[in-house]
């Protein structure tokens, strides 16, 4: 019986074309294990205090719940105060987990190897800057650009998040590989015109990445440098 290869690569993908790699953070570079159900409850508790809970969809992504609630408020002062409370609730939960989180095995070496071989490296994430920083202070990761949710007006899966990173890296989309653990990472890459890679270090399955149209499917982000340095090798 044959076994499915660990690394899958589309016939169209050309590793030699890649000059930059943009990574998601949570679930891709680091195993933060954030309890997003708890985070959602905390944000909905804020919405309840503001008597907005019954007017938002609790199944939306958490940041989108906050934006939906903000649209229901009538004045700028209320919007500022609600955003501050909701984002603090998110950050409190996030820091609880990122303060003890670790990068996945091989990730620090992979980012360093990419840089050593002349590739530009960026991280774009819906995490807060304090959460990413709490991991990197203990486990430094090399990169050229870091754009958290605190650094941009529109976060992924909005392609504006990825476009801003491309501009700061001074590379084109067709020279760039977007790497993430979620289908939305594939969606944002495709929307921005980059190549895309799904990593199987979280809950997204190989089949879900295939349906989303990923150009690569990898066991982890640590496999990226091998694919780019040895484009004909299959693991």
C-alpha positions in Angstrom: 0.0 0.0 0.0 1.4 3.4 -1.0 1.4 6.2 1.6 0.4 9.8 0.7 3.4 12.1 0.5 4.0 14.5 3.4 4.6 17.4 1.1 2.2 18.1 -1.8 3.2 20.6 -4.5 1.1 21.7 -7.5 2.7 21.4 -10.9 2.3 25.1 -11.5 4.4 26.1 -8.4 7.9 27.3 -9.3 10.1 27.5 -6.2 12.8 29.4 -8.1 10.4 32.3 -8.6 10.0 32.9 -4.8 11.9 35.9 -3.3 9.8 36.4 -0.2 7.8 34.2 2.2 5.0 35.7 4.3 3.9 33.6 7.3 0.8 33.6 9.6 1.8 33.4 13.2 -0.6 31.6 15.5 -0.8 27.9 14.5 1.8 28.4 11.8 5.0 29.6 13.4 4.0 29.1 17.1 1.8 26.7 19.0 0.0 29.3 21.1 -3.1 27.1 21.8 -5.2 30.2 22.4 -8.7 29.3 23.7 -10.7 31.2 21.1 -14.0 30.0 22.6 -13.0 31.7 25.8 -12.0 34.8 23.9 -15.3 34.9 22.1 -17.2 34.6 25.4 -15.2 37.5 26.9 -15.9 39.7 23.8 -19.6 38.8 23.9 -19.7 39.6 27.6 -18.5 43.1 26.7 -21.2 43.3 24.0 -23.8 42.2 26.6 -22.8 45.0 28.9 -23.3 47.4 26.1 -26.7 45.7 25.3 -25.5 44.7 21.8 -25.2 41.0 22.2 -28.6 40.2 20.8 -27.8 42.3 17.7 -24.6 40.7 16.6 -23.9 37.2 15.1 -22.0 35.2 17.8 -20.7 32.8 15.1 -18.7 35.4 13.3 -14.9 35.7 13.7 -14.2 37.6 16.9 -12.7 40.7 15.2 -15.7 40.8 12.9 -18.1 40.6 15.9 -16.4 43.7 17.3 -16.7 45.5 14.0 -20.4 44.6 13.7 -21.0 45.9 17.2 -19.2 49.1 16.5 -21.4 49.7 13.5 -24.4 49.7 15.9 -23.1 52.5 18.1 -24.2 56.0 17.4 -21.3 58.2 18.4 -17.5 58.3 18.2 -17.0 58.3 22.0 -19.1 55.1 22.4 -17.2 53.4 19.6 -13.9 54.3 21.1 -14.9 53.0 24.5 -16.4 49.8 23.2 -13.4 49.0 21.0 -11.1 49.6 24.0 -13.0 47.3 26.2 -13.5 44.5 23.6 -9.9 44.6 22.4 -8.7 44.5 26.0 -10.9 41.4 26.6 -9.3 39.8 23.6 -5.8 40.7 24.6 -6.2 39.4 28.2 -7.0 36.0 26.9 -4.4 36.1 24.2 -1.6 37.0 26.6 -2.7 34.2 29.0 -1.7 31.7 26.3 1.1 33.4 24.4 3.1 34.0 27.6 3.9 30.3 27.7 3.7 29.5 23.9 6.6 28.0 21.9 7.6 28.2 18.2 7.0 24.9 16.4 10.1 22.7 16.1 12.5 23.9 13.3 10.7 27.2 12.8 13.5 29.6 14.1 16.1 27.7 12.0 13.8 27.8 9.0 13.3 31.6 9.1 17.0 32.1 9.6 17.8 29.8 6.7 15.4 31.7 4.4 17.1 34.9 5.3 20.5 33.4 4.8 19.5 32.3 1.3 18.4 35.8 0.4 14.6 35.5 0.9 12.6 38.3 2.5 10.5 37.2 5.4 7.3 38.7 6.8 4.7 37.8 9.4 1.1 38.9 9.1 -1.3 38.0 11.9 -4.6 38.7 13.5 -2.8 38.3 16.8 -2.0 41.5 18.8 1.5 42.8 18.8 1.9 42.2 22.6 1.0 38.6 22.1 3.5 38.0 19.4 6.1 39.9 21.4 5.5 37.7 24.4 6.6 34.7 22.4 9.5 36.4 20.5 11.0 37.9 23.7 11.6 34.3 24.9 12.1 32.7 21.5 13.4 35.2 18.9 12.4 34.8 15.3 14.1 36.6 12.4 11.9 38.6 10.0 11.9 41.7 7.9 8.3 42.8 8.4 5.8 42.1 11.1 2.2 43.4 10.8 -0.2 42.4 13.6 -3.8 43.4 14.0 -2.6 46.5 15.8 -0.6 47.7 12.8 -3.2 47.7 10.0 -6.7 49.0 9.5 -7.9 45.8 7.7 -6.8 42.4 8.8 -6.6 39.2 6.8 -8.5 37.6 5.2 -8.8 41.2 3.7 -6.0 41.2 1.1 -5.1 44.8 2.2 -3.2 43.2 5.1 -1.1 41.1 2.7 -0.7 44.0 0.2 0.8 46.2 2.9 3.4 43.5 3.7 4.2 43.1 0.0 4.8 46.9 -0.3 7.1 46.9 2.8 9.0 43.9 1.4 9.3 45.6 -2.0 8.4 42.4 -3.8 5.5 41.4 -6.1 2.8 38.9 -5.4 4.0 36.4 -8.0 7.4 36.4 -6.2 5.8 35.6 -2.8 4.6 32.5 -0.9 1.9 33.0 1.7 2.0 30.3 4.4 -0.7 29.6 7.0 -2.5 27.0 9.0 -6.1 28.2 8.1 -8.1 28.2 4.9 -8.3 32.0 5.3 -4.6 32.2 4.8 -5.0 30.5 1.4 -7.9 32.8 0.6 -6.0 35.9 1.3 -3.0 34.7 -0.7 -5.1 33.9 -3.7 -7.0 37.2 -3.4 -3.6 39.1 -3.4 -2.2 37.0 -6.2 0.6 35.2 -4.2 1.5 31.5 -4.2 0.0 29.8 -1.1 1.0 27.0 1.3 -1.1 25.3 3.9 0.5 23.8 6.9 -1.0 20.9 8.9 0.0 22.1 12.4 -3.5 23.1 13.5 -7.0 21.8 12.7 -7.3 22.5 8.9 -7.1 19.2 7.0 -5.3 18.4 3.8 -8.6 18.1 2.0 -9.7 21.5 3.1 -6.5 23.1 1.8 -7.0 21.2 -1.5 -10.5 22.6 -1.8 -9.2 26.1 -1.0 -6.7 25.9 -3.8 -3.4 25.8 -1.9 -0.3 25.5 -4.1 1.6 23.6 -1.4 0.5 21.4 1.5 3.2 20.9 4.1 3.5 19.1 7.5 4.8 22.3 9.1 6.3 25.7 8.3 9.7 24.2 9.0 9.4 22.4 5.6 9.3 25.7 3.6 13.0 26.2 3.3 13.5 22.7 2.1 10.9 23.0 -0.6 12.5 26.3 -1.8 16.1 25.1 -1.6 15.4 21.7 -3.0 12.5 22.2 -5.4 12.6 18.7 -7.0 12.7 16.8 -3.7 9.6 15.2 -2.3 9.4 14.2 1.3 
